[in-house]
Amino acid sequence: MDPSASPSPRQVELLEAAYRYVLANGLAELSLRPLAKHIGSSPRVLLYLFGSKDGLVQALLARARRAEMAMLADLGAPSHDPRADRMAEVVDRLWAWVSAEEHRALLALWLEGYARSLTDPGGPWAGFARATVEDWLQVLAAAQPEDVRHGEDGRAQRTEVLALLRGALIDLLATGDLERTGAAVRRRVRSLRRPG
């Protein structure tokens, strides 16, 4: 199937069903036969529509990234005031979204794709980690005052905040301890708030 062609309604339907399946079951042990049976298709149809198992994994990662991008787009618009510092507000909102119970499956899938893109850089995961880092850094840059955004301190602040969010998220996914991880994020957010 031509990857540049618009997806057929059946392809979209099966991708959404497969996406729900991997949210519940992960990608690590994805096998076409059980997936196809679960979503009412066949391995042959999936291979036809997505070209290969790797093509299906790429489509699923792209679908997960679209979900992430939709959330980030809500936060990413720069302020109309180039001097506005919205970093604390944006970090609060990002943490509220990523720490919500209803997003855990998506974030576990994101983490799996992120880790696999580091260990299997030539596979269907290629570039996933780098692209998501850049997505989040853009949102954090838009939250900074314009004079900070373009300097070394601005870049360092974005990197530090992203590292905190990612670390707290991984810890939360591993332990389920929202109180402790949330306290760490809130502590850092307090230090981001400018007096005045």
FIKOL-114776 format. One record per atom (N, C-alpha, C): chain; atom name; x, y, z. Coordinates in nm, 4 decimals. Layout:
// residues N
unit, site, east, north, up
A, CA, X, Y, Z
...
// end
This chain:
// residues 196
unit, site, east, north, up
A, N, 0.0845, -0.1178, 0.0000
A, CA, 0.0000, 0.0000, 0.0000
A, C, 0.0886, 0.1235, 0.0000
A, N, 0.0494, 0.2265, -0.0753
A, CA, 0.1258, 0.3497, -0.0875
A, C, 0.1165, 0.4301, 0.0422
A, N, 0.2306, 0.4512, 0.1141
A, CA, 0.2245, 0.5227, 0.2424
A, C, 0.1842, 0.6684, 0.2285
A, N, 0.1988, 0.7263, 0.1075
A, CA, 0.1626, 0.8671, 0.0894
A, C, 0.0137, 0.8838, 0.0609
A, N, -0.0561, 0.7724, 0.0303
A, CA, -0.1990, 0.7795, 0.0015
A, C, -0.2772, 0.8039, 0.1298
A, N, -0.3938, 0.8656, 0.1139
A, CA, -0.4809, 0.8856, 0.2300
A, C, -0.5283, 0.7496, 0.2791
A, N, -0.5347, 0.7321, 0.4100
A, CA, -0.5790, 0.6022, 0.4609
A, C, -0.7265, 0.5787, 0.4290
A, N, -0.7589, 0.4546, 0.4035
A, CA, -0.8986, 0.4179, 0.3782
A, C, -0.9745, 0.4191, 0.5108
A, N, -1.1069, 0.4274, 0.5042
A, CA, -1.1837, 0.4197, 0.6291
A, C, -1.1544, 0.2914, 0.7072
A, N, -1.1347, 0.1796, 0.6358
A, CA, -1.1043, 0.0527, 0.7037
A, C, -0.9680, 0.0599, 0.7725
A, N, -0.8711, 0.1216, 0.7071
A, CA, -0.7385, 0.1358, 0.7677
A, C, -0.7470, 0.2206, 0.8942
A, N, -0.8212, 0.3293, 0.8883
A, CA, -0.8386, 0.4158, 1.0058
A, C, -0.9081, 0.3389, 1.1183
A, N, -1.0132, 0.2659, 1.0826
A, CA, -1.0878, 0.1876, 1.1818
A, C, -0.9978, 0.0841, 1.2491
A, N, -0.9191, 0.0117, 1.1700
A, CA, -0.8315, -0.0913, 1.2268
A, C, -0.7167, -0.0301, 1.3072
A, N, -0.6658, 0.0854, 1.2616
A, CA, -0.5605, 0.1518, 1.3387
A, C, -0.6121, 0.1934, 1.4749
A, N, -0.7320, 0.2504, 1.4800
A, CA, -0.7890, 0.2912, 1.6089
A, C, -0.8123, 0.1709, 1.6996
A, N, -0.8601, 0.0613, 1.6428
A, CA, -0.8809, -0.0602, 1.7223
A, C, -0.7469, -0.1156, 1.7711
A, N, -0.6464, -0.1157, 1.6842
A, CA, -0.5133, -0.1638, 1.7230
A, C, -0.4530, -0.0721, 1.8293
A, N, -0.4784, 0.0573, 1.8174
A, CA, -0.4282, 0.1532, 1.9161
A, C, -0.4870, 0.1245, 2.0542
A, N, -0.6172, 0.1010, 2.0581
A, CA, -0.6803, 0.0663, 2.1874
A, C, -0.6201, -0.0631, 2.2428
A, N, -0.5918, -0.1574, 2.1538
A, CA, -0.5323, -0.2849, 2.1943
A, C, -0.3931, -0.2625, 2.2552
A, N, -0.3084, -0.1839, 2.1901
A, CA, -0.1729, -0.1649, 2.2431
A, C, -0.1722, -0.0769, 2.3672
A, N, -0.2706, 0.0100, 2.3822
A, CA, -0.2807, 0.0839, 2.5081
A, C, -0.3019, -0.0123, 2.6238
A, N, -0.3778, -0.1170, 2.5998
A, CA, -0.4056, -0.2148, 2.7053
A, C, -0.2954, -0.3194, 2.7191
A, N, -0.2256, -0.3502, 2.6090
A, CA, -0.1326, -0.4631, 2.6092
A, C, 0.0125, -0.4282, 2.5798
A, N, 0.0404, -0.3064, 2.5394
A, CA, 0.1771, -0.2666, 2.5064
A, C, 0.2187, -0.3128, 2.3679
A, N, 0.3360, -0.2669, 2.3281
A, CA, 0.3898, -0.2989, 2.1958
A, C, 0.4989, -0.4047, 2.2002
A, N, 0.5584, -0.4273, 2.3158
A, CA, 0.6782, -0.5108, 2.3257
A, C, 0.6574, -0.6495, 2.2673
A, N, 0.5494, -0.7118, 2.2986
A, CA, 0.5245, -0.8488, 2.2527
A, C, 0.4147, -0.8528, 2.1472
A, N, 0.3973, -0.7444, 2.0731
A, CA, 0.2893, -0.7380, 1.9740
A, C, 0.3056, -0.8490, 1.8707
A, N, 0.2017, -0.9256, 1.8549
A, CA, 0.1970, -1.0323, 1.7558
A, C, 0.0730, -1.0087, 1.6703
A, N, 0.0890, -1.0197, 1.5387
A, CA, -0.0211, -0.9862, 1.4489
A, C, -0.1425, -1.0770, 1.4656
A, N, -0.1200, -1.2052, 1.4883
A, CA, -0.2330, -1.2988, 1.4948
A, C, -0.3281, -1.2655, 1.6105
A, N, -0.2795, -1.2532, 1.7362
A, CA, -0.3737, -1.2185, 1.8442
A, C, -0.4330, -1.0784, 1.8269
A, N, -0.3516, -0.9847, 1.7778
A, CA, -0.4037, -0.8498, 1.7537
A, C, -0.5170, -0.8549, 1.6521
A, N, -0.4933, -0.9203, 1.5385
A, CA, -0.5939, -0.9271, 1.4324
A, C, -0.7228, -0.9920, 1.4833
A, N, -0.7086, -1.1009, 1.5582
A, CA, -0.8271, -1.1693, 1.6116
A, C, -0.9044, -1.0753, 1.7041
A, N, -0.8316, -1.0045, 1.7908
A, CA, -0.8950, -0.9147, 1.8871
A, C, -0.9709, -0.8005, 1.8190
A, N, -0.9182, -0.7502, 1.7079
A, CA, -0.9798, -0.6331, 1.6437
A, C, -1.0688, -0.6706, 1.5248
A, N, -1.0905, -0.8007, 1.5034
A, CA, -1.1818, -0.8445, 1.3986
A, C, -1.1243, -0.8341, 1.2592
A, N, -0.9993, -0.8688, 1.2453
A, CA, -0.9336, -0.8630, 1.1156
A, C, -0.8511, -0.9897, 1.0977
A, N, -0.7552, -0.9848, 1.0063
A, CA, -0.6635, -1.0971, 0.9871
A, C, -0.5228, -1.0408, 0.9705
A, N, -0.4208, -1.1215, 0.9996
A, CA, -0.2839, -1.0738, 0.9779
A, C, -0.2604, -1.0301, 0.8339
A, N, -0.3199, -1.1010, 0.7396
A, CA, -0.3009, -1.0679, 0.5980
A, C, -0.3561, -0.9278, 0.5661
A, N, -0.4723, -0.8957, 0.6195
A, CA, -0.5310, -0.7629, 0.5965
A, C, -0.4434, -0.6550, 0.6599
A, N, -0.3960, -0.6803, 0.7809
A, CA, -0.3090, -0.5821, 0.8479
A, C, -0.1812, -0.5595, 0.7676
A, N, -0.1231, -0.6672, 0.7163
A, CA, -0.0012, -0.6537, 0.6348
A, C, -0.0306, -0.5785, 0.5052
A, N, -0.1458, -0.6025, 0.4466
A, CA, -0.1823, -0.5300, 0.3250
A, C, -0.1989, -0.3806, 0.3534
A, N, -0.2692, -0.3503, 0.4611
A, CA, -0.2999, -0.2095, 0.4909
A, C, -0.1787, -0.1316, 0.5419
A, N, -0.0886, -0.1982, 0.6162
A, CA, 0.0232, -0.1269, 0.6782
A, C, 0.1596, -0.1657, 0.6210
A, N, 0.1620, -0.2581, 0.5270
A, CA, 0.2844, -0.2934, 0.4570
A, C, 0.3688, -0.3989, 0.5267
A, N, 0.3740, -0.3949, 0.6586
A, CA, 0.4535, -0.4879, 0.7380
A, C, 0.4173, -0.4652, 0.8845
A, N, 0.4679, -0.5540, 0.9683
A, CA, 0.4474, -0.5334, 1.1121
A, C, 0.5146, -0.4028, 1.1555
A, N, 0.6350, -0.3752, 1.1034
A, CA, 0.7031, -0.2492, 1.1357
A, C, 0.6200, -0.1290, 1.0920
A, N, 0.5551, -0.1411, 0.9758
A, CA, 0.4685, -0.0327, 0.9287
A, C, 0.3522, -0.0090, 1.0228
A, N, 0.2965, -0.1172, 1.0760
A, CA, 0.1884, -0.1044, 1.1734
A, C, 0.2397, -0.0398, 1.3019
A, N, 0.3579, -0.0828, 1.3490
A, CA, 0.4157, -0.0229, 1.4708
A, C, 0.4394, 0.1259, 1.4488
A, N, 0.4921, 0.1636, 1.3321
A, CA, 0.5137, 0.3062, 1.3027
A, C, 0.3812, 0.3820, 1.3046
A, N, 0.2766, 0.3230, 1.2469
A, CA, 0.1450, 0.3885, 1.2464
A, C, 0.0913, 0.4031, 1.3883
A, N, 0.1143, 0.3027, 1.4736
A, CA, 0.0686, 0.3098, 1.6125
A, C, 0.1457, 0.4151, 1.6915
A, N, 0.2763, 0.4233, 1.6680
A, CA, 0.3560, 0.5268, 1.7354
A, C, 0.3138, 0.6662, 1.6873
A, N, 0.2861, 0.6789, 1.5585
A, CA, 0.2389, 0.8081, 1.5060
A, C, 0.1046, 0.8445, 1.5696
A, N, 0.0193, 0.7450, 1.5897
A, CA, -0.1112, 0.7687, 1.6535
A, C, -0.0921, 0.8135, 1.7987
A, N, -0.0009, 0.7490, 1.8700
A, CA, 0.0281, 0.7891, 2.0075
A, C, 0.0842, 0.9303, 2.0111
A, N, 0.1691, 0.9616, 1.9150
A, CA, 0.2287, 1.0953, 1.9107
A, C, 0.1214, 1.2005, 1.8810
A, N, 0.0244, 1.1678, 1.7958
A, CA, -0.0846, 1.2628, 1.7697
A, C, -0.1623, 1.2927, 1.8971
A, N, -0.1839, 1.1908, 1.9798
A, CA, -0.2536, 1.2126, 2.1077
A, C, -0.1712, 1.3051, 2.1970
A, N, -0.0404, 1.2810, 2.2003
A, CA, 0.0491, 1.3662, 2.2786
A, C, 0.0498, 1.5087, 2.2237
A, N, 0.0565, 1.5214, 2.0914
A, CA, 0.0610, 1.6536, 2.0285
A, C, -0.0675, 1.7323, 2.0524
A, N, -0.1809, 1.6640, 2.0557
A, CA, -0.3077, 1.7327, 2.0829
A, C, -0.3043, 1.7971, 2.2207
A, N, -0.2499, 1.7238, 2.3184
A, CA, -0.2383, 1.7794, 2.4525
A, C, -0.1402, 1.8962, 2.4532
A, N, -0.0269, 1.8780, 2.3872
A, CA, 0.0748, 1.9829, 2.3869
A, C, 0.0271, 2.1075, 2.3136
A, N, -0.0508, 2.0906, 2.2077
A, CA, -0.1000, 2.2053, 2.1306
A, C, -0.1864, 2.2951, 2.2177
A, N, -0.2580, 2.2348, 2.3099
A, CA, -0.3425, 2.3121, 2.4006
A, C, -0.2592, 2.4036, 2.4891
A, N, -0.1356, 2.3642, 2.5169
A, CA, -0.0494, 2.4411, 2.6060
A, C, 0.0535, 2.5260, 2.5331
A, N, 0.0779, 2.4967, 2.4051
A, CA, 0.1965, 2.5478, 2.3386
A, C, 0.1897, 2.6850, 2.2778
A, N, 0.0750, 2.7475, 2.2738
A, CA, 0.0674, 2.8791, 2.2102
A, C, 0.1407, 2.9820, 2.2952
A, N, 0.2321, 3.0577, 2.2328
A, CA, 0.3018, 3.1600, 2.3108
A, C, 0.2048, 3.2698, 2.3551
A, N, 0.2402, 3.3344, 2.4608
A, CA, 0.1595, 3.4450, 2.5108
A, C, 0.1669, 3.5614, 2.4128
A, N, 0.0623, 3.6417, 2.4122
A, CA, 0.0635, 3.7626, 2.3283
A, C, 0.1606, 3.8665, 2.3836
A, N, 0.1943, 3.8535, 2.5097
A, CA, 0.2913, 3.9433, 2.5720
A, C, 0.4277, 3.8752, 2.5689
A, N, 0.5230, 3.9263, 2.4886
A, CA, 0.6529, 3.8596, 2.4764
A, C, 0.7321, 3.8557, 2.6074
A, N, 0.6893, 3.9334, 2.7076
A, CA, 0.7585, 3.9331, 2.8370
A, C, 0.6973, 3.8367, 2.9370
A, N, 0.5835, 3.7763, 2.9004
A, CA, 0.5126, 3.6872, 2.9936
A, C, 0.5940, 3.5611, 3.0200
A, N, 0.5981, 3.5238, 3.1465
A, CA, 0.6634, 3.3999, 3.1869
A, C, 0.5543, 3.3053, 3.2349
A, N, 0.5185, 3.2084, 3.1505
A, CA, 0.4116, 3.1132, 3.1804
A, C, 0.4667, 2.9758, 3.2193
A, N, 0.5970, 2.9671, 3.2448
A, CA, 0.6586, 2.8369, 3.2682
A, C, 0.5919, 2.7623, 3.3843
A, N, 0.5729, 2.8280, 3.4975
A, CA, 0.5131, 2.7601, 3.6133
A, C, 0.3728, 2.7107, 3.5798
A, N, 0.2936, 2.7937, 3.5153
A, CA, 0.1570, 2.7559, 3.4773
A, C, 0.1583, 2.6365, 3.3819
A, N, 0.2452, 2.6397, 3.2821
A, CA, 0.2506, 2.5319, 3.1835
A, C, 0.2978, 2.4017, 3.2482
A, N, 0.3971, 2.4091, 3.3350
A, CA, 0.4449, 2.2885, 3.4033
A, C, 0.3340, 2.2312, 3.4915
A, N, 0.2613, 2.3162, 3.5624
A, CA, 0.1469, 2.2701, 3.6426
A, C, 0.0474, 2.1940, 3.5554
A, N, 0.0129, 2.2534, 3.4418
A, CA, -0.0861, 2.1923, 3.3529
A, C, -0.0331, 2.0641, 3.2897
A, N, 0.0943, 2.0626, 3.2493
A, CA, 0.1536, 1.9408, 3.1933
A, C, 0.1496, 1.8285, 3.2966
A, N, 0.1901, 1.8595, 3.4189
A, CA, 0.1925, 1.7549, 3.5207
A, C, 0.0513, 1.7055, 3.5511
A, N, -0.0445, 1.7968, 3.5580
A, CA, -0.1825, 1.7543, 3.5843
A, C, -0.2286, 1.6564, 3.4763
A, N, -0.1922, 1.6828, 3.3516
A, CA, -0.2345, 1.5949, 3.2420
A, C, -0.1604, 1.4613, 3.2476
A, N, -0.0278, 1.4647, 3.2576
A, CA, 0.0475, 1.3392, 3.2514
A, C, 0.0262, 1.2524, 3.3742
A, N, -0.0077, 1.3121, 3.4862
A, CA, -0.0236, 1.2326, 3.6085
A, C, -0.1662, 1.1814, 3.6263
A, N, -0.2584, 1.2233, 3.5406
A, CA, -0.3972, 1.1773, 3.5535
A, C, -0.4072, 1.0281, 3.5233
A, N, -0.4811, 0.9588, 3.6041
A, CA, -0.4958, 0.8129, 3.5915
A, C, -0.5404, 0.7726, 3.4510
A, N, -0.6304, 0.8495, 3.3900
A, CA, -0.6839, 0.8109, 3.2596
A, C, -0.5814, 0.8201, 3.1461
A, N, -0.4657, 0.8809, 3.1722
A, CA, -0.3618, 0.8913, 3.0688
A, C, -0.2464, 0.7938, 3.0898
A, N, -0.2532, 0.7114, 3.1932
A, CA, -0.1416, 0.6223, 3.2253
A, C, -0.1106, 0.5253, 3.1115
A, N, -0.2132, 0.4695, 3.0470
A, CA, -0.1884, 0.3726, 2.9396
A, C, -0.1162, 0.4392, 2.8230
A, N, -0.1597, 0.5579, 2.7859
A, CA, -0.0933, 0.6310, 2.6774
A, C, 0.0514, 0.6601, 2.7151
A, N, 0.0747, 0.7009, 2.8382
A, CA, 0.2104, 0.7372, 2.8787
A, C, 0.3002, 0.6152, 2.8938
A, N, 0.2440, 0.5036, 2.9341
A, CA, 0.3233, 0.3794, 2.9366
A, C, 0.3618, 0.3409, 2.7938
A, N, 0.2687, 0.3571, 2.6992
A, CA, 0.2983, 0.3302, 2.5585
A, C, 0.4045, 0.4274, 2.5073
A, N, 0.3912, 0.5547, 2.5430
A, CA, 0.4909, 0.6541, 2.5041
A, C, 0.6285, 0.6151, 2.5585
A, N, 0.6343, 0.5748, 2.6847
A, CA, 0.7618, 0.5386, 2.7457
A, C, 0.8224, 0.4166, 2.6765
A, N, 0.7383, 0.3209, 2.6421
A, CA, 0.7867, 0.2030, 2.5709
A, C, 0.8462, 0.2431, 2.4352
A, N, 0.7751, 0.3278, 2.3613
A, CA, 0.8268, 0.3744, 2.2324
A, C, 0.9545, 0.4549, 2.2480
A, N, 0.9595, 0.5361, 2.3506
A, CA, 1.0768, 0.6186, 2.3787
A, C, 1.1995, 0.5313, 2.4054
A, N, 1.1823, 0.4335, 2.4957
A, CA, 1.2940, 0.3446, 2.5299
A, C, 1.3362, 0.2600, 2.4100
A, N, 1.2398, 0.2072, 2.3364
A, CA, 1.2744, 0.1237, 2.2213
A, C, 1.3448, 0.2035, 2.1123
A, N, 1.3122, 0.3304, 2.0975
A, CA, 1.3792, 0.4112, 1.9950
A, C, 1.5253, 0.4342, 2.0298
A, N, 1.5594, 0.4213, 2.1572
A, CA, 1.6990, 0.4341, 2.1998
A, C, 1.7753, 0.3033, 2.1818
A, N, 1.7072, 0.1917, 2.2018
A, CA, 1.7751, 0.0624, 2.1927
A, C, 1.7649, -0.0014, 2.0549
A, N, 1.6713, 0.0449, 1.9731
A, CA, 1.6520, -0.0092, 1.8384
A, C, 1.6382, 0.1072, 1.7405
A, N, 1.7447, 0.1877, 1.7270
A, CA, 1.7327, 0.3119, 1.6502
A, C, 1.7076, 0.2915, 1.5005
A, N, 1.7277, 0.1727, 1.4494
A, CA, 1.7035, 0.1492, 1.3076
A, C, 1.5682, 0.0885, 1.2802
A, N, 1.4949, 0.0518, 1.3828
A, CA, 1.3663, -0.0139, 1.3654
A, C, 1.2528, 0.0859, 1.3466
A, N, 1.1300, 0.0378, 1.3640
A, CA, 1.0142, 0.1252, 1.3439
A, C, 1.0054, 0.2373, 1.4468
A, N, 1.0849, 0.2262, 1.5514
A, CA, 1.0855, 0.3253, 1.6593
A, C, 1.1754, 0.4440, 1.6258
A, N, 1.2518, 0.4343, 1.5190
A, CA, 1.3558, 0.5324, 1.4852
A, C, 1.3033, 0.6755, 1.4949
A, N, 1.3757, 0.7566, 1.5694
A, CA, 1.3443, 0.8983, 1.5795
A, C, 1.2332, 0.9340, 1.6759
A, N, 1.1646, 0.8352, 1.7330
A, CA, 1.0510, 0.8649, 1.8200
A, C, 1.0942, 0.9458, 1.9427
A, N, 1.2004, 0.9041, 2.0106
A, CA, 1.2443, 0.9739, 2.1319
A, C, 1.2858, 1.1163, 2.0998
A, N, 1.3661, 1.1330, 1.9962
A, CA, 1.4137, 1.2664, 1.9596
A, C, 1.2971, 1.3593, 1.9257
A, N, 1.2014, 1.3086, 1.8487
A, CA, 1.0867, 1.3914, 1.8091
A, C, 1.0046, 1.4332, 1.9302
A, N, 0.9845, 1.3428, 2.0253
A, CA, 0.9045, 1.3806, 2.1409
A, C, 0.9783, 1.4780, 2.2321
A, N, 1.1101, 1.4646, 2.2438
A, CA, 1.1874, 1.5642, 2.3199
A, C, 1.1693, 1.7018, 2.2558
A, N, 1.1828, 1.7083, 2.1252
A, CA, 1.1678, 1.8373, 2.0561
A, C, 1.0275, 1.8944, 2.0723
A, N, 0.9261, 1.8084, 2.0673
A, CA, 0.7877, 1.8549, 2.0866
A, C, 0.7710, 1.9228, 2.2221
A, N, 0.8194, 1.8568, 2.3262
A, CA, 0.8031, 1.9107, 2.4614
A, C, 0.8871, 2.0366, 2.4804
A, N, 1.0074, 2.0383, 2.4264
A, CA, 1.0918, 2.1579, 2.4396
A, C, 1.0280, 2.2787, 2.3717
A, N, 0.9578, 2.2576, 2.2603
A, CA, 0.8890, 2.3692, 2.1934
A, C, 0.7800, 2.4276, 2.2819
A, N, 0.7042, 2.3410, 2.3467
A, CA, 0.5988, 2.3887, 2.4363
A, C, 0.6588, 2.4672, 2.5523
A, N, 0.7665, 2.4153, 2.6086
A, CA, 0.8306, 2.4857, 2.7204
A, C, 0.8927, 2.6175, 2.6747
A, N, 0.9477, 2.6213, 2.5549
A, CA, 1.0034, 2.7467, 2.5029
A, C, 0.8945, 2.8522, 2.4871
A, N, 0.7779, 2.8114, 2.4388
A, CA, 0.6679, 2.9060, 2.4202
A, C, 0.6197, 2.9633, 2.5527
A, N, 0.6470, 2.8942, 2.6631
A, CA, 0.6055, 2.9409, 2.7953
A, C, 0.7026, 3.0419, 2.8550
A, N, 0.8198, 3.0557, 2.7943
A, CA, 0.9217, 3.1461, 2.8481
A, C, 0.9078, 3.2861, 2.7889
A, N, 0.9513, 3.3877, 2.8644
A, CA, 0.9572, 3.5223, 2.8067
A, C, 1.0527, 3.5208, 2.6866
A, N, 1.0240, 3.6008, 2.5892
A, CA, 1.1028, 3.5992, 2.4655
A, C, 1.2516, 3.6231, 2.4900
A, N, 1.2853, 3.7115, 2.5830
A, CA, 1.4268, 3.7408, 2.6064
A, C, 1.4995, 3.6219, 2.6704
A, N, 1.4280, 3.5367, 2.7427
A, CA, 1.4872, 3.4183, 2.8054
A, C, 1.4937, 3.3034, 2.7049
A, N, 1.3890, 3.2902, 2.6250
A, CA, 1.3723, 3.1786, 2.5321
A, C, 1.4921, 3.1579, 2.4405
A, N, 1.5560, 3.2644, 2.3980
A, CA, 1.6602, 3.2545, 2.2962
A, C, 1.8017, 3.2439, 2.3529
A, N, 1.8146, 3.2420, 2.4839
A, CA, 1.9484, 3.2366, 2.5431
A, C, 1.9822, 3.0996, 2.5999
A, N, 2.1076, 3.0880, 2.6424
A, CA, 2.1554, 2.9622, 2.7018
A, C, 2.0797, 2.9281, 2.8298
A, N, 2.0501, 3.0300, 2.9121
A, CA, 1.9761, 3.0040, 3.0355
A, C, 1.8364, 2.9495, 3.0054
A, N, 1.7729, 3.0026, 2.9022
A, CA, 1.6405, 2.9542, 2.8627
A, C, 1.6446, 2.8094, 2.8188
A, N, 1.7441, 2.7751, 2.7383
A, CA, 1.7581, 2.6366, 2.6925
A, C, 1.7859, 2.5435, 2.8109
A, N, 1.8710, 2.5892, 2.9030
A, CA, 1.9023, 2.5079, 3.0212
A, C, 1.7784, 2.4898, 3.1089
A, N, 1.6994, 2.5959, 3.1254
A, CA, 1.5784, 2.5850, 3.2066
A, C, 1.4806, 2.4856, 3.1447
A, N, 1.4599, 2.4938, 3.0125
A, CA, 1.3690, 2.4002, 2.9450
A, C, 1.4157, 2.2560, 2.9628
A, N, 1.5451, 2.2352, 2.9493
A, CA, 1.6007, 2.1003, 2.9621
A, C, 1.5831, 2.0485, 3.1041
A, N, 1.6074, 2.1345, 3.2027
A, CA, 1.5913, 2.0953, 3.3422
A, C, 1.4456, 2.0607, 3.3734
A, N, 1.3536, 2.1430, 3.3265
A, CA, 1.2116, 2.1194, 3.3522
A, C, 1.1660, 1.9910, 3.2825
A, N, 1.2110, 1.9707, 3.1601
A, CA, 1.1742, 1.8483, 3.0886
A, C, 1.2294, 1.7253, 3.1612
A, N, 1.3525, 1.7338, 3.2072
A, CA, 1.4116, 1.6214, 3.2810
A, C, 1.3310, 1.5920, 3.4080
A, N, 1.2887, 1.6955, 3.4781
A, CA, 1.2064, 1.6765, 3.5979
A, C, 1.0752, 1.6078, 3.5625
A, N, 1.0062, 1.6579, 3.4611
A, CA, 0.8771, 1.6003, 3.4231
A, C, 0.8916, 1.4549, 3.3791
A, N, 0.9909, 1.4289, 3.2952
A, CA, 1.0101, 1.2919, 3.2472
A, C, 1.0483, 1.1988, 3.3622
A, N, 1.1395, 1.2434, 3.4477
A, CA, 1.1795, 1.1600, 3.5615
A, C, 1.0637, 1.1330, 3.6554
A, N, 0.9857, 1.2364, 3.6861
A, CA, 0.8712, 1.2187, 3.7750
A, C, 0.7673, 1.1268, 3.7115
A, N, 0.7493, 1.1393, 3.5802
A, CA, 0.6540, 1.0537, 3.5108
A, C, 0.6981, 0.9074, 3.5143
A, N, 0.8252, 0.8823, 3.4863
A, CA, 0.8755, 0.7447, 3.4894
A, C, 0.8604, 0.6867, 3.6304
A, N, 0.8930, 0.7666, 3.7308
A, CA, 0.8783, 0.7244, 3.8702
A, C, 0.7314, 0.6942, 3.9001
A, N, 0.6409, 0.7815, 3.8575
A, CA, 0.4981, 0.7612, 3.8809
A, C, 0.4492, 0.6326, 3.8148
A, N, 0.4909, 0.6099, 3.6887
A, CA, 0.4501, 0.4877, 3.6191
A, C, 0.5046, 0.3631, 3.6894
A, N, 0.6248, 0.3737, 3.7463
A, CA, 0.6870, 0.2587, 3.8129
A, C, 0.6267, 0.2306, 3.9494
A, N, 0.5926, 0.3366, 4.0226
A, CA, 0.5521, 0.3183, 4.1626
A, C, 0.4059, 0.3496, 4.1903
A, N, 0.3435, 0.4311, 4.1053
A, CA, 0.2072, 0.4746, 4.1326
A, C, 0.1985, 0.5782, 4.2431
A, N, 0.3127, 0.6283, 4.2905
A, CA, 0.3153, 0.7215, 4.4038
A, C, 0.2956, 0.8653, 4.3550
A, N, 0.1702, 0.9019, 4.3373
A, CA, 0.1368, 1.0354, 4.2878
A, C, 0.1680, 1.1429, 4.3913
A, N, 0.1503, 1.1122, 4.5175
A, CA, 0.1744, 1.2128, 4.6214
A, C, 0.3212, 1.2580, 4.6224
A, N, 0.4127, 1.1621, 4.6232
A, CA, 0.5560, 1.1953, 4.6295
A, C, 0.6044, 1.2611, 4.5005
A, N, 0.5673, 1.2046, 4.3854
A, CA, 0.6136, 1.2608, 4.2581
A, C, 0.5520, 1.3983, 4.2348
A, N, 0.4243, 1.4116, 4.2689
A, CA, 0.3580, 1.5416, 4.2541
A, C, 0.4209, 1.6474, 4.3430
A, N, 0.4595, 1.6089, 4.4661
A, CA, 0.5242, 1.7030, 4.5581
A, C, 0.6564, 1.7524, 4.4996
A, N, 0.7303, 1.6637, 4.4353
A, CA, 0.8582, 1.7038, 4.3746
A, C, 0.8348, 1.8028, 4.2616
A, N, 0.7347, 1.7770, 4.1797
A, CA, 0.7052, 1.8688, 4.0688
A, C, 0.6572, 2.0026, 4.1236
A, N, 0.5666, 2.0002, 4.2211
A, CA, 0.5158, 2.1258, 4.2783
A, C, 0.6278, 2.2072, 4.3428
A, N, 0.7216, 2.1400, 4.4063
A, CA, 0.8354, 2.2099, 4.4681
A, C, 0.9147, 2.2859, 4.3624
A, N, 0.9377, 2.2220, 4.2490
A, CA, 1.0122, 2.2875, 4.1408
A, C, 0.9291, 2.4008, 4.0786
A, N, 0.7986, 2.3796, 4.0662
A, CA, 0.7120, 2.4831, 4.0093
A, C, 0.7151, 2.6083, 4.0953
A, N, 0.7157, 2.5902, 4.2277
A, CA, 0.7216, 2.7078, 4.3172
A, C, 0.8468, 2.7905, 4.2884
A, N, 0.9573, 2.7231, 4.2594
A, CA, 1.0817, 2.7960, 4.2345
A, C, 1.0799, 2.8663, 4.0976
A, N, 0.9871, 2.8250, 4.0094
A, CA, 0.9761, 2.8902, 3.8779
A, C, 0.8953, 3.0173, 3.8815
A, N, 0.8124, 3.0329, 3.9843
A, CA, 0.7247, 3.1494, 3.9906
A, C, 0.8061, 3.2731, 4.0248
A, N, 0.7900, 3.3739, 3.9422
A, CA, 0.8600, 3.5012, 3.9674
A, C, 0.7860, 3.5800, 4.0726
A, N, 0.8564, 3.6442, 4.1635
A, CA, 0.7880, 3.7283, 4.2612
A, C, 0.7203, 3.8462, 4.1929
A, N, 0.6126, 3.8886, 4.2484
A, CA, 0.5504, 4.0070, 4.1941
A, C, 0.4105, 3.9808, 4.1612
// end
